[in-house]
Amino acid sequence: MLVLEKNAMTDEIESFVDKFGNDRSSLLPILQEIQKKHKHIPDYAQQEIARLLDIHPVEVYSVISFYSFLNTKPKGRNIVRLCQTITCDLAGKKSVANAIERELGIKFGETTKDNKFTLEYVNCLGMCDQGPALLINERVYPKVNPEKAVQILNEVK
């Protein structure tokens, strides 16, 4: 990371600390803001957050690794998450997953070469009565079938 990029990242984190406060309870909102903007939380950001909140860097990393929606590595511009609960399994999740993988040419856990899409499973979207459920970025799509999943992906493309 270049010095200018580091300075910009530090300035950004300082603005989040000003907005949310500099105690431990501010950690998650700050991480969410960085994730939202950068699609991941770089190592340098983790160090700066720890310094500015006066906590150990391991505490920052442990929060990131606990929450599946926070990442330490860059992801695609569009993150496609498919619920993998038993109710979504029973409602046809496997056929939806196969259709998505075919459409994007990647498997779950991978990112397209053009960095447009990352596929992930998520443990629960809270849509058990409307499965299979799909989350693309911040929008939930209930009762998805293979055809609908492909249609949604084409709209996002």
C-alpha positions in Angstrom: 0.0 0.0 0.0 1.4 3.4 -1.0 2.0 6.1 1.6 -0.8 8.2 0.1 -3.2 5.3 0.3 -2.2 4.6 3.9 -2.7 8.3 4.8 -6.1 8.2 3.1 -7.1 5.0 4.9 -6.0 6.6 8.3 -8.0 9.7 7.6 -11.0 7.6 6.7 -10.7 5.6 9.9 -10.3 8.7 12.0 -13.5 10.1 10.5 -15.3 6.9 11.5 -13.8 7.1 15.0 -15.1 10.7 15.2 -18.5 9.5 14.0 -18.9 6.4 16.2 -16.5 7.1 19.1 -13.2 5.7 20.2 -14.3 2.9 22.6 -14.6 -0.8 22.0 -18.4 -0.6 21.2 -17.4 1.4 18.1 -15.4 -1.4 16.6 -18.2 -3.2 14.7 -19.7 -0.1 13.1 -16.3 1.1 12.0 -15.5 -2.3 10.5 -18.9 -2.3 8.7 -18.2 1.1 7.2 -14.8 0.0 5.9 -16.2 -3.3 4.5 -19.0 -1.3 2.8 -16.6 1.0 1.0 -13.6 -1.3 0.3 -15.4 -4.8 0.1 -12.9 -6.0 2.6 -10.9 -4.8 5.7 -7.2 -4.6 4.8 -4.4 -5.5 7.3 -3.4 -1.8 7.5 -6.9 -0.8 8.4 -7.0 -3.4 11.1 -3.8 -2.0 12.6 -5.1 1.6 12.5 -8.4 0.7 14.0 -6.6 -1.1 16.9 -4.3 1.9 17.4 -7.2 4.4 17.4 -9.5 2.4 19.6 -6.6 1.4 21.9 -7.2 -2.3 21.6 -5.0 -5.2 20.5 -5.0 -5.9 16.7 -6.0 -9.5 17.6 -9.3 -8.2 19.0 -10.0 -6.5 15.7 -9.2 -9.6 13.7 -11.3 -11.8 15.9 -14.4 -9.7 15.3 -13.7 -9.8 11.5 -13.2 -13.6 11.5 -16.4 -14.1 13.7 -18.8 -12.3 11.3 -19.2 -14.0 7.9 -20.1 -10.7 6.3 -16.7 -9.1 7.1 -13.7 -10.1 5.0 -10.0 -9.6 5.2 -9.5 -10.4 1.4 -11.0 -8.4 -1.5 -14.2 -9.8 -2.9 -16.2 -9.2 -6.1 -18.2 -6.0 -6.6 -21.4 -8.1 -6.2 -21.4 -10.7 -3.4 -24.0 -13.4 -4.0 -24.9 -15.3 -0.9 -27.2 -18.3 -0.9 -28.8 -19.6 2.3 -27.7 -23.1 3.2 -30.1 -24.0 6.0 -32.0 -27.2 6.0 -35.2 -25.5 5.0 -33.5 -24.0 1.9 -32.1 -27.4 1.2 -35.6 -28.9 1.2 -36.9 -26.0 -0.9 -34.4 -26.7 -3.7 -31.2 -24.8 -2.8 -29.0 -27.3 -4.7 -30.6 -26.7 -8.1 -30.4 -22.9 -7.5 -26.7 -23.2 -6.6 -26.0 -25.3 -9.7 -27.8 -22.7 -11.9 -25.8 -19.8 -10.4 -22.5 -21.6 -10.8 -23.3 -22.4 -14.4 -24.3 -18.8 -15.1 -21.2 -17.2 -13.6 -18.7 -20.0 -14.5 -17.4 -20.3 -10.9 -18.0 -22.4 -7.8 -19.2 -21.2 -4.4 -16.2 -19.7 -2.6 -14.8 -18.2 -5.8 -14.7 -14.8 -7.5 -15.1 -14.2 -11.2 -11.9 -13.2 -13.0 -13.4 -9.7 -13.7 -14.1 -9.3 -10.0 -17.8 -8.7 -10.7 -19.1 -11.6 -8.6 -18.2 -13.6 -5.5 -20.3 -16.6 -4.5 -20.7 -17.5 -0.9 -23.0 -19.7 1.2 -24.4 -18.1 4.3 -25.7 -20.0 7.3 -29.1 -18.2 7.6 -30.8 -15.2 6.0 -33.8 -15.4 8.3 -36.1 -16.3 5.4 -36.8 -19.9 6.4 -40.5 -19.6 5.3 -39.4 -18.2 1.9 -36.5 -20.3 0.8 -34.4 -20.8 -1.1 -33.3 -17.3 -0.2 -30.6 -15.3 -2.0 -28.8 -12.2 -0.9 -27.0 -10.1 -3.5 -25.1 -7.2 -1.8 -27.8 -5.9 0.5 -30.9 -7.1 -1.3 -32.8 -10.3 -0.4 -34.5 -12.4 -3.0 -37.0 -14.9 -1.5 -38.4 -18.1 -3.1 -35.7 -18.3 -5.7 -35.7 -21.1 -8.3 -33.0 -21.7 -10.9 -34.6 -19.6 -13.6 -35.3 -16.7 -11.3 -31.7 -16.9 -10.0 -30.3 -16.6 -13.5 -32.7 -13.7 -14.3 -31.6 -11.9 -11.1 -27.9 -12.3 -12.0 -28.5 -11.0 -15.5 -30.2 -7.9 -14.0 -27.2 -7.3 -11.7 -24.7 -7.8 -14.5 
